[in-house]
């Protein structure tokens, strides 16, 4: 019995991950989280969001491309989706710029580089934002290199800001995802739309219904 329990625990730890396959089963909340964060862990069924997992990156890229294209075809709202994706990327880059600049500022003016353990924590924190430090190289040179990369990232931020200004979509479509959920709940008389269980396909149908309601009200 003891051996069986051990085997069960081993299987539970190493059992293969199951992925969402399309708009029919992927929750709309997960869909928007991937747009916002590029974290493909949201494609994994039953993922505990408080735990880090190792996904099959090649498979996830293929799945996400399929799901994204499927969404565009089903919703016929490529412009709004592209706006939201651009907006999400901009927010991410702006947040990354702020966090990384603060980390580097502390490393430059503080004593972080004098303590190996503290330095390791800063290196780990920077890596989470895709700013990687080579611990084998001179730390001052590495900080200088990262500062250059950080300055260069402002070009991308500026381009995204310009792109957002050029989008030709209605103001109501420029709201955040949560604001869209609240608006849908009010307009469709739904007490609570569970974004963790409502599929992307069902969400699209709800948005289509919301558009029909708005068009009817405008025509009245």
FIKOLZA-1660 file (N, C-alpha, C; in steps of 0.1 Angstrom, whole numbers, plus 5000, padded with zeros to 4 digits):
% residues 220
   i   px   py   pz ch aa at
   1 5008 4988 5000  A  X  N
   1 5000 5000 5000  A  X CA
   1 5009 5012 5000  A  X  C
   2 5019 5012 5008  A  X  N
   2 5028 5023 5009  A  X CA
   2 5035 5026 4995  A  X  C
   3 5039 5015 4988  A  X  N
   3 5045 5016 4975  A  X CA
   3 5035 5022 4965  A  X  C
   4 5022 5018 4966  A  X  N
   4 5012 5023 4957  A  X CA
   4 5010 5038 4958  A  X  C
   5 5011 5043 4971  A  X  N
   5 5009 5057 4974  A  X CA
   5 5021 5065 4968  A  X  C
   6 5033 5059 4969  A  X  N
   6 5045 5066 4963  A  X CA
   6 5043 5067 4948  A  X  C
   7 5039 5056 4942  A  X  N
   7 5037 5056 4927  A  X CA
   7 5027 5066 4923  A  X  C
   8 5016 5067 4931  A  X  N
   8 5005 5077 4927  A  X CA
   8 5011 5091 4928  A  X  C
   9 5019 5094 4939  A  X  N
   9 5025 5107 4940  A  X CA
   9 5034 5110 4929  A  X  C
  10 5042 5100 4925  A  X  N
  10 5052 5102 4914  A  X CA
  10 5044 5105 4901  A  X  C
  11 5033 5097 4898  A  X  N
  11 5026 5099 4886  A  X CA
  11 5019 5113 4886  A  X  C
  12 5014 5117 4898  A  X  N
  12 5007 5130 4899  A  X CA
  12 5017 5141 4896  A  X  C
  13 5030 5139 4900  A  X  N
  13 5040 5150 4898  A  X CA
  13 5044 5150 4883  A  X  C
  14 5045 5139 4877  A  X  N
  14 5051 5138 4863  A  X CA
  14 5040 5135 4852  A  X  C
  15 5028 5135 4856  A  X  N
  15 5017 5132 4846  A  X CA
  15 5017 5143 4835  A  X  C
  16 5015 5139 4823  A  X  N
  16 5015 5149 4812  A  X CA
  16 5005 5160 4813  A  X  C
  17 5008 5171 4809  A  X  N
  17 4999 5183 4809  A  X CA
  17 4988 5182 4798  A  X  C
  18 4976 5186 4802  A  X  N
  18 4966 5186 4792  A  X CA
  18 4963 5201 4788  A  X  C
  19 4962 5203 4775  A  X  N
  19 4960 5217 4770  A  X CA
  19 4947 5220 4765  A  X  C
  20 4942 5232 4765  A  X  N
  20 4930 5236 4758  A  X CA
  20 4934 5236 4743  A  X  C
  21 4924 5233 4735  A  X  N
  21 4926 5231 4721  A  X CA
  21 4920 5242 4712  A  X  C
  22 4911 5249 4717  A  X  N
  22 4904 5259 4708  A  X CA
  22 4895 5268 4716  A  X  C
  23 4888 5277 4708  A  X  N
  23 4879 5286 4714  A  X CA
  23 4867 5279 4721  A  X  C
  24 4864 5267 4717  A  X  N
  24 4853 5260 4723  A  X CA
  24 4855 5256 4738  A  X  C
  25 4868 5254 4742  A  X  N
  25 4870 5250 4756  A  X CA
  25 4879 5260 4764  A  X  C
  26 4887 5268 4757  A  X  N
  26 4895 5278 4764  A  X CA
  26 4887 5289 4771  A  X  C
  27 4888 5291 4784  A  X  N
  27 4881 5301 4791  A  X CA
  27 4885 5315 4786  A  X  C
  28 4875 5324 4785  A  X  N
  28 4878 5338 4780  A  X CA
  28 4888 5345 4789  A  X  C
  29 4888 5342 4803  A  X  N
  29 4897 5348 4812  A  X CA
  29 4911 5344 4809  A  X  C
  30 4913 5331 4806  A  X  N
  30 4927 5326 4802  A  X CA
  30 4931 5333 4789  A  X  C
  31 4922 5334 4779  A  X  N
  31 4925 5340 4766  A  X CA
  31 4931 5354 4768  A  X  C
  32 4924 5362 4776  A  X  N
  32 4929 5376 4778  A  X CA
  32 4942 5376 4787  A  X  C
  33 4944 5367 4796  A  X  N
  33 4956 5366 4804  A  X CA
  33 4968 5363 4795  A  X  C
  34 4966 5355 4785  A  X  N
  34 4977 5352 4775  A  X CA
  34 4980 5365 4767  A  X  C
  35 4969 5372 4763  A  X  N
  35 4971 5384 4756  A  X CA
  35 4979 5394 4764  A  X  C
  36 4976 5395 4777  A  X  N
  36 4982 5405 4786  A  X CA
  36 4997 5401 4790  A  X  C
  37 4999 5388 4792  A  X  N
  37 5012 5384 4798  A  X CA
  37 5021 5375 4789  A  X  C
  38 5015 5370 4778  A  X  N
  38 5023 5360 4770  A  X CA
  38 5026 5348 4778  A  X  C
  39 5019 5345 4788  A  X  N
  39 5022 5333 4797  A  X CA
  39 5013 5321 4792  A  X  C
  40 5020 5312 4785  A  X  N
  40 5013 5300 4779  A  X CA
  40 5008 5290 4790  A  X  C
  41 5011 5292 4802  A  X  N
  41 5006 5283 4812  A  X CA
  41 4991 5283 4813  A  X  C
  42 4985 5295 4808  A  X  N
  42 4971 5296 4808  A  X CA
  42 4964 5287 4798  A  X  C
  43 4972 5280 4790  A  X  N
  43 4967 5271 4780  A  X CA
  43 4965 5257 4787  A  X  C
  44 4971 5255 4799  A  X  N
  44 4970 5242 4805  A  X CA
  44 4958 5241 4814  A  X  C
  45 4951 5229 4812  A  X  N
  45 4939 5226 4819  A  X CA
  45 4942 5224 4834  A  X  C
  46 4934 5230 4843  A  X  N
  46 4935 5228 4857  A  X CA
  46 4948 5234 4863  A  X  C
  47 4954 5243 4856  A  X  N
  47 4967 5249 4861  A  X CA
  47 4964 5257 4874  A  X  C
  48 4972 5254 4885  A  X  N
  48 4972 5262 4897  A  X CA
  48 4980 5274 4894  A  X  C
  49 4973 5286 4894  A  X  N
  49 4980 5298 4890  A  X CA
  49 4991 5303 4900  A  X  C
  50 4991 5296 4911  A  X  N
  50 5001 5300 4921  A  X CA
  50 5014 5292 4920  A  X  C
  51 5014 5282 4910  A  X  N
  51 5026 5274 4908  A  X CA
  51 5031 5276 4894  A  X  C
  52 5045 5275 4894  A  X  N
  52 5051 5276 4881  A  X CA
  52 5052 5262 4874  A  X  C
  53 5049 5261 4862  A  X  N
  53 5050 5248 4855  A  X CA
  53 5058 5250 4842  A  X  C
  54 5063 5239 4837  A  X  N
  54 5071 5239 4824  A  X CA
  54 5062 5234 4813  A  X  C
  55 5059 5243 4804  A  X  N
  55 5050 5239 4793  A  X CA
  55 5058 5235 4780  A  X  C
  56 5051 5228 4771  A  X  N
  56 5057 5225 4758  A  X CA
  56 5056 5238 4750  A  X  C
  57 5067 5245 4749  A  X  N
  57 5066 5258 4743  A  X CA
  57 5062 5257 4728  A  X  C
  58 5068 5248 4720  A  X  N
  58 5065 5246 4706  A  X CA
  58 5050 5243 4704  A  X  C
  59 5045 5234 4712  A  X  N
  59 5031 5231 4712  A  X CA
  59 5022 5243 4715  A  X  C
  60 5026 5250 4725  A  X  N
  60 5018 5261 4730  A  X CA
  60 5017 5272 4719  A  X  C
  61 5028 5275 4712  A  X  N
  61 5029 5285 4702  A  X CA
  61 5019 5281 4691  A  X  C
  62 5019 5268 4687  A  X  N
  62 5010 5263 4677  A  X CA
  62 4996 5264 4681  A  X  C
  63 4993 5260 4693  A  X  N
  63 4979 5261 4699  A  X CA
  63 4974 5275 4699  A  X  C
  64 4983 5284 4704  A  X  N
  64 4979 5298 4706  A  X CA
  64 4976 5305 4692  A  X  C
  65 4985 5302 4682  A  X  N
  65 4983 5307 4669  A  X CA
  65 4969 5303 4663  A  X  C
  66 4966 5290 4665  A  X  N
  66 4953 5284 4660  A  X CA
  66 4942 5291 4668  A  X  C
  67 4942 5292 4681  A  X  N
  67 4931 5298 4689  A  X CA
  67 4930 5313 4685  A  X  C
  68 4941 5320 4684  A  X  N
  68 4940 5334 4681  A  X CA
  68 4934 5337 4667  A  X  C
  69 4938 5329 4657  A  X  N
  69 4932 5330 4644  A  X CA
  69 4917 5326 4644  A  X  C
  70 4914 5316 4652  A  X  N
  70 4900 5311 4653  A  X CA
  70 4892 5322 4659  A  X  C
  71 4897 5329 4669  A  X  N
  71 4890 5340 4675  A  X CA
  71 4887 5351 4665  A  X  C
  72 4897 5355 4657  A  X  N
  72 4896 5365 4647  A  X CA
  72 4885 5362 4637  A  X  C
  73 4884 5349 4633  A  X  N
  73 4874 5345 4623  A  X CA
  73 4860 5345 4629  A  X  C
  74 4859 5340 4641  A  X  N
  74 4846 5339 4647  A  X CA
  74 4840 5353 4651  A  X  C
  75 4849 5362 4656  A  X  N
  75 4844 5374 4661  A  X CA
  75 4843 5385 4650  A  X  C
  76 4851 5383 4640  A  X  N
  76 4851 5393 4629  A  X CA
  76 4854 5407 4635  A  X  C
  77 4863 5407 4645  A  X  N
  77 4866 5420 4652  A  X CA
  77 4881 5421 4653  A  X  C
  78 4888 5419 4643  A  X  N
  78 4902 5419 4643  A  X CA
  78 4908 5432 4648  A  X  C
  79 4902 5443 4644  A  X  N
  79 4907 5456 4648  A  X CA
  79 4907 5458 4663  A  X  C
  80 4896 5455 4669  A  X  N
  80 4895 5457 4684  A  X CA
  80 4904 5447 4691  A  X  C
  81 4905 5435 4686  A  X  N
  81 4914 5425 4692  A  X CA
  81 4929 5430 4691  A  X  C
  82 4932 5435 4679  A  X  N
  82 4946 5440 4677  A  X CA
  82 4949 5452 4686  A  X  C
  83 4939 5461 4688  A  X  N
  83 4940 5472 4697  A  X CA
  83 4943 5467 4711  A  X  C
  84 4935 5457 4715  A  X  N
  84 4937 5453 4729  A  X CA
  84 4951 5446 4731  A  X  C
  85 4955 5438 4721  A  X  N
  85 4968 5431 4722  A  X CA
  85 4979 5442 4722  A  X  C
  86 4978 5452 4714  A  X  N
  86 4988 5463 4714  A  X CA
  86 4988 5470 4727  A  X  C
  87 4976 5473 4732  A  X  N
  87 4975 5480 4745  A  X CA
  87 4981 5472 4757  A  X  C
  88 4978 5459 4756  A  X  N
  88 4984 5450 4767  A  X CA
  88 4999 5449 4766  A  X  C
  89 5004 5449 4754  A  X  N
  89 5019 5448 4752  A  X CA
  89 5025 5461 4757  A  X  C
  90 5018 5473 4754  A  X  N
  90 5023 5486 4759  A  X CA
  90 5024 5486 4774  A  X  C
  91 5013 5482 4781  A  X  N
  91 5012 5482 4795  A  X CA
  91 5023 5473 4801  A  X  C
  92 5025 5462 4795  A  X  N
  92 5036 5453 4800  A  X CA
  92 5050 5459 4798  A  X  C
  93 5053 5465 4787  A  X  N
  93 5066 5472 4785  A  X CA
  93 5068 5484 4794  A  X  C
  94 5057 5491 4796  A  X  N
  94 5058 5503 4805  A  X CA
  94 5061 5498 4819  A  X  C
  95 5054 5488 4824  A  X  N
  95 5056 5482 4837  A  X CA
  95 5070 5477 4838  A  X  C
  96 5074 5469 4828  A  X  N
  96 5088 5464 4828  A  X CA
  96 5098 5475 4829  A  X  C
  97 5096 5485 4821  A  X  N
  97 5106 5497 4822  A  X CA
  97 5107 5502 4836  A  X  C
  98 5096 5504 4842  A  X  N
  98 5095 5510 4855  A  X CA
  98 5102 5501 4865  A  X  C
  99 5099 5488 4865  A  X  N
  99 5104 5479 4875  A  X CA
  99 5119 5477 4873  A  X  C
 100 5123 5475 4861  A  X  N
 100 5138 5472 4858  A  X CA
 100 5146 5485 4861  A  X  C
 101 5141 5496 4857  A  X  N
 101 5148 5509 4860  A  X CA
 101 5151 5511 4875  A  X  C
 102 5140 5507 4883  A  X  N
 102 5142 5508 4898  A  X CA
 102 5152 5498 4903  A  X  C
 103 5152 5486 4898  A  X  N
 103 5161 5475 4902  A  X CA
 103 5175 5479 4899  A  X  C
 104 5177 5485 4887  A  X  N
 104 5191 5489 4883  A  X CA
 104 5196 5501 4891  A  X  C
 105 5186 5510 4894  A  X  N
 105 5190 5522 4902  A  X CA
 105 5195 5518 4915  A  X  C
 106 5188 5508 4922  A  X  N
 106 5192 5503 4935  A  X CA
 106 5206 5496 4934  A  X  C
 107 5208 5489 4923  A  X  N
 107 5221 5482 4921  A  X CA
 107 5232 5491 4919  A  X  C
 108 5229 5503 4912  A  X  N
 108 5240 5513 4910  A  X CA
 108 5243 5520 4922  A  X  C
 109 5233 5525 4930  A  X  N
 109 5235 5534 4941  A  X CA
 109 5235 5527 4954  A  X  C
 110 5231 5514 4955  A  X  N
 110 5230 5507 4967  A  X CA
 110 5242 5498 4969  A  X  C
 111 5240 5488 4978  A  X  N
 111 5251 5479 4981  A  X CA
 111 5248 5465 4976  A  X  C
 112 5238 5464 4967  A  X  N
 112 5234 5451 4962  A  X CA
 112 5245 5443 4956  A  X  C
 113 5254 5450 4949  A  X  N
 113 5265 5442 4942  A  X CA
 113 5276 5438 4951  A  X  C
 114 5276 5442 4964  A  X  N
 114 5286 5438 4973  A  X CA
 114 5283 5425 4980  A  X  C
 115 5271 5421 4980  A  X  N
 115 5267 5409 4987  A  X CA
 115 5262 5399 4976  A  X  C
 116 5268 5387 4976  A  X  N
 116 5265 5377 4965  A  X CA
 116 5251 5372 4966  A  X  C
 117 5246 5370 4978  A  X  N
 117 5232 5365 4980  A  X CA
 117 5222 5375 4975  A  X  C
 118 5224 5388 4979  A  X  N
 118 5215 5399 4975  A  X CA
 118 5216 5401 4960  A  X  C
 119 5228 5400 4955  A  X  N
 119 5230 5402 4940  A  X CA
 119 5222 5391 4933  A  X  C
 120 5223 5379 4938  A  X  N
 120 5216 5368 4931  A  X CA
 120 5201 5370 4931  A  X  C
 121 5195 5377 4941  A  X  N
 121 5181 5380 4942  A  X CA
 121 5177 5390 4931  A  X  C
 122 5186 5400 4930  A  X  N
 122 5184 5411 4920  A  X CA
 122 5185 5405 4906  A  X  C
 123 5195 5396 4903  A  X  N
 123 5196 5390 4890  A  X CA
 123 5184 5381 4887  A  X  C
 124 5179 5374 4897  A  X  N
 124 5166 5366 4895  A  X CA
 124 5154 5375 4892  A  X  C
 125 5153 5387 4899  A  X  N
 125 5142 5396 4897  A  X CA
 125 5143 5402 4883  A  X  C
 126 5155 5405 4878  A  X  N
 126 5157 5411 4865  A  X CA
 126 5153 5400 4854  A  X  C
 127 5157 5388 4857  A  X  N
 127 5155 5377 4847  A  X CA
 127 5140 5375 4844  A  X  C
 128 5132 5378 4855  A  X  N
 128 5117 5376 4853  A  X CA
 128 5111 5386 4843  A  X  C
 129 5119 5397 4840  A  X  N
 129 5115 5407 4830  A  X CA
 129 5123 5406 4818  A  X  C
 130 5130 5394 4816  A  X  N
 130 5138 5391 4804  A  X CA
 130 5150 5401 4803  A  X  C
 131 5155 5405 4814  A  X  N
 131 5168 5412 4815  A  X CA
 131 5178 5403 4822  A  X  C
 132 5187 5397 4814  A  X  N
 132 5195 5387 4820  A  X CA
 132 5209 5392 4822  A  X  C
 133 5214 5388 4834  A  X  N
 133 5228 5392 4838  A  X CA
 133 5237 5380 4838  A  X  C
 134 5248 5381 4832  A  X  N
 134 5258 5370 4832  A  X CA
 134 5267 5372 4845  A  X  C
 135 5265 5363 4854  A  X  N
 135 5272 5364 4867  A  X CA
 135 5288 5362 4866  A  X  C
 136 5292 5357 4854  A  X  N
 136 5306 5355 4852  A  X CA
 136 5313 5367 4847  A  X  C
 137 5305 5377 4843  A  X  N
 137 5311 5389 4838  A  X CA
 137 5311 5400 4848  A  X  C
 138 5318 5411 4845  A  X  N
 138 5319 5422 4855  A  X CA
 138 5305 5428 4856  A  X  C
 139 5301 5429 4869  A  X  N
 139 5287 5434 4872  A  X CA
 139 5284 5448 4867  A  X  C
 140 5294 5457 4868  A  X  N
 140 5293 5470 4864  A  X CA
 140 5290 5471 4849  A  X  C
 141 5298 5463 4841  A  X  N
 141 5296 5462 4827  A  X CA
 141 5282 5457 4823  A  X  C
 142 5278 5447 4831  A  X  N
 142 5265 5441 4828  A  X CA
 142 5253 5451 4831  A  X  C
 143 5255 5459 4842  A  X  N
 143 5245 5469 4845  A  X CA
 143 5245 5479 4834  A  X  C
 144 5256 5483 4829  A  X  N
 144 5257 5493 4818  A  X CA
 144 5250 5488 4806  A  X  C
 145 5252 5475 4803  A  X  N
 145 5246 5469 4791  A  X CA
 145 5231 5469 4792  A  X  C
 146 5226 5465 4804  A  X  N
 146 5212 5465 4806  A  X CA
 146 5205 5479 4806  A  X  C
 147 5213 5489 4810  A  X  N
 147 5208 5503 4809  A  X CA
 147 5206 5507 4795  A  X  C
 148 5215 5502 4786  A  X  N
 148 5214 5505 4772  A  X CA
 148 5202 5498 4766  A  X  C
 149 5199 5485 4770  A  X  N
 149 5188 5478 4765  A  X CA
 149 5175 5485 4770  A  X  C
 150 5175 5490 4782  A  X  N
 150 5164 5497 4788  A  X CA
 150 5160 5509 4780  A  X  C
 151 5171 5517 4777  A  X  N
 151 5169 5529 4769  A  X CA
 151 5163 5526 4755  A  X  C
 152 5168 5515 4750  A  X  N
 152 5164 5511 4736  A  X CA
 152 5149 5507 4737  A  X  C
 153 5144 5502 4748  A  X  N
 153 5130 5497 4749  A  X CA
 153 5121 5509 4748  A  X  C
 154 5125 5521 4751  A  X  N
 154 5116 5533 4750  A  X CA
 154 5112 5535 4736  A  X  C
 155 5120 5531 4726  A  X  N
 155 5116 5532 4712  A  X CA
 155 5104 5524 4709  A  X  C
 156 5104 5511 4714  A  X  N
 156 5093 5502 4712  A  X CA
 156 5080 5508 4719  A  X  C
 157 5082 5513 4731  A  X  N
 157 5071 5519 4738  A  X CA
 157 5065 5531 4730  A  X  C
 158 5073 5539 4725  A  X  N
 158 5069 5550 4717  A  X CA
 158 5061 5546 4704  A  X  C
 159 5066 5536 4698  A  X  N
 159 5059 5530 4686  A  X CA
 159 5046 5525 4689  A  X  C
 160 5044 5518 4700  A  X  N
 160 5031 5512 4704  A  X CA
 160 5022 5523 4708  A  X  C
 161 5027 5534 4714  A  X  N
 161 5018 5545 4718  A  X CA
 161 5012 5552 4705  A  X  C
 162 5021 5553 4695  A  X  N
 162 5017 5558 4682  A  X CA
 162 5007 5549 4675  A  X  C
 163 5009 5536 4676  A  X  N
 163 5000 5527 4670  A  X CA
 163 4986 5528 4676  A  X  C
 164 4985 5529 4689  A  X  N
 164 4972 5530 4696  A  X CA
 164 4964 5542 4691  A  X  C
 165 4972 5553 4689  A  X  N
 165 4965 5566 4685  A  X CA
 165 4959 5564 4671  A  X  C
 166 4964 5555 4663  A  X  N
 166 4960 5554 4649  A  X CA
 166 4949 5544 4647  A  X  C
 167 4945 5537 4658  A  X  N
 167 4934 5527 4657  A  X CA
 167 4921 5534 4654  A  X  C
 168 4913 5528 4645  A  X  N
 168 4900 5534 4642  A  X CA
 168 4889 5525 4647  A  X  C
 169 4887 5525 4661  A  X  N
 169 4877 5518 4667  A  X CA
 169 4869 5526 4677  A  X  C
 170 4857 5522 4680  A  X  N
 170 4848 5530 4689  A  X CA
 170 4854 5530 4703  A  X  C
 171 4851 5541 4710  A  X  N
 171 4857 5543 4723  A  X CA
 171 4853 5532 4733  A  X  C
 172 4841 5527 4732  A  X  N
 172 4836 5517 4741  A  X CA
 172 4844 5504 4740  A  X  C
 173 4851 5502 4728  A  X  N
 173 4858 5490 4726  A  X CA
 173 4873 5491 4732  A  X  C
 174 4876 5503 4736  A  X  N
 174 4889 5506 4742  A  X CA
 174 4890 5504 4757  A  X  C
 175 4879 5499 4763  A  X  N
 175 4879 5497 4777  A  X CA
 175 4886 5484 4781  A  X  C
 176 4890 5482 4793  A  X  N
 176 4896 5470 4798  A  X CA
 176 4887 5458 4797  A  X  C
 177 4893 5446 4798  A  X  N
 177 4885 5434 4797  A  X CA
 177 4875 5433 4808  A  X  C
 178 4879 5436 4820  A  X  N
 178 4870 5435 4832  A  X CA
 178 4858 5445 4830  A  X  C
 179 4861 5457 4824  A  X  N
 179 4851 5467 4822  A  X CA
 179 4841 5461 4811  A  X  C
 180 4846 5454 4802  A  X  N
 180 4837 5447 4792  A  X CA
 180 4828 5437 4798  A  X  C
 181 4834 5430 4808  A  X  N
 181 4826 5419 4815  A  X CA
 181 4815 5426 4823  A  X  C
 182 4818 5436 4830  A  X  N
 182 4808 5443 4838  A  X CA
 182 4797 5449 4829  A  X  C
 183 4801 5455 4817  A  X  N
 183 4791 5460 4808  A  X CA
 183 4782 5449 4803  A  X  C
 184 4788 5438 4800  A  X  N
 184 4780 5426 4794  A  X CA
 184 4770 5421 4805  A  X  C
 185 4775 5420 4818  A  X  N
 185 4766 5416 4828  A  X CA
 185 4754 5425 4830  A  X  C
 186 4756 5438 4829  A  X  N
 186 4745 5448 4830  A  X CA
 186 4736 5447 4818  A  X  C
 187 4741 5447 4806  A  X  N
 187 4733 5447 4794  A  X CA
 187 4725 5434 4792  A  X  C
 188 4731 5423 4796  A  X  N
 188 4725 5410 4793  A  X CA
 188 4718 5404 4805  A  X  C
 189 4717 5413 4816  A  X  N
 189 4710 5409 4828  A  X CA
 189 4715 5396 4834  A  X  C
 190 4729 5395 4835  A  X  N
 190 4735 5384 4841  A  X CA
 190 4742 5388 4854  A  X  C
 191 4739 5381 4865  A  X  N
 191 4745 5385 4877  A  X CA
 191 4760 5384 4878  A  X  C
 192 4765 5373 4872  A  X  N
 192 4779 5371 4873  A  X CA
 192 4784 5363 4861  A  X  C
 193 4792 5368 4853  A  X  N
 193 4798 5361 4842  A  X CA
 193 4812 5355 4847  A  X  C
 194 4812 5342 4848  A  X  N
 194 4825 5336 4853  A  X CA
 194 4835 5334 4842  A  X  C
 195 4845 5343 4842  A  X  N
 195 4855 5343 4831  A  X CA
 195 4864 5331 4831  A  X  C
 196 4864 5324 4843  A  X  N
 196 4872 5312 4844  A  X CA
 196 4865 5299 4838  A  X  C
 197 4852 5300 4835  A  X  N
 197 4845 5289 4830  A  X CA
 197 4838 5292 4816  A  X  C
 198 4836 5305 4814  A  X  N
 198 4829 5309 4801  A  X CA
 198 4839 5307 4790  A  X  C
 199 4836 5299 4780  A  X  N
 199 4845 5297 4769  A  X CA
 199 4847 5309 4760  A  X  C
 200 4857 5309 4752  A  X  N
 200 4859 5321 4743  A  X CA
 200 4848 5321 4733  A  X  C
 201 4843 5309 4728  A  X  N
 201 4832 5308 4719  A  X CA
 201 4820 5314 4724  A  X  C
 202 4816 5310 4737  A  X  N
 202 4804 5316 4743  A  X CA
 202 4805 5331 4745  A  X  C
 203 4817 5335 4749  A  X  N
 203 4819 5350 4751  A  X CA
 203 4817 5357 4738  A  X  C
 204 4822 5352 4727  A  X  N
 204 4820 5358 4714  A  X CA
 204 4805 5360 4711  A  X  C
 205 4797 5349 4714  A  X  N
 205 4783 5350 4711  A  X CA
 205 4776 5360 4720  A  X  C
 206 4781 5361 4733  A  X  N
 206 4776 5371 4742  A  X CA
 206 4779 5385 4737  A  X  C
 207 4791 5387 4731  A  X  N
 207 4794 5400 4726  A  X CA
 207 4786 5404 4714  A  X  C
 208 4783 5394 4705  A  X  N
 208 4775 5396 4694  A  X CA
 208 4761 5400 4698  A  X  C
 209 4756 5393 4708  A  X  N
 209 4742 5397 4713  A  X CA
 209 4742 5411 4719  A  X  C
 210 4753 5415 4726  A  X  N
 210 4754 5428 4731  A  X CA
 210 4754 5438 4720  A  X  C
 211 4761 5435 4709  A  X  N
 211 4761 5444 4697  A  X CA
 211 4747 5446 4691  A  X  C
 212 4740 5435 4691  A  X  N
 212 4726 5435 4685  A  X CA
 212 4717 5444 4694  A  X  C
 213 4719 5443 4707  A  X  N
 213 4711 5451 4716  A  X CA
 213 4714 5466 4714  A  X  C
 214 4727 5469 4713  A  X  N
 214 4731 5483 4712  A  X CA
 214 4726 5488 4698  A  X  C
 215 4727 5480 4688  A  X  N
 215 4722 5485 4675  A  X CA
 215 4707 5487 4675  A  X  C
 216 4699 5479 4682  A  X  N
 216 4685 5480 4683  A  X CA
 216 4681 5493 4691  A  X  C
 217 4689 5496 4702  A  X  N
 217 4687 5508 4709  A  X CA
 217 4689 5520 4701  A  X  C
 218 4700 5520 4693  A  X  N
 218 4703 5532 4685  A  X CA
 218 4693 5534 4674  A  X  C
 219 4687 5523 4669  A  X  N
 219 4677 5524 4659  A  X CA
 219 4663 5529 4664  A  X  C
 220 4661 5527 4677  A  X  N
 220 4648 5530 4683  A  X CA
 220 4646 5545 4685  A  X  C
% end
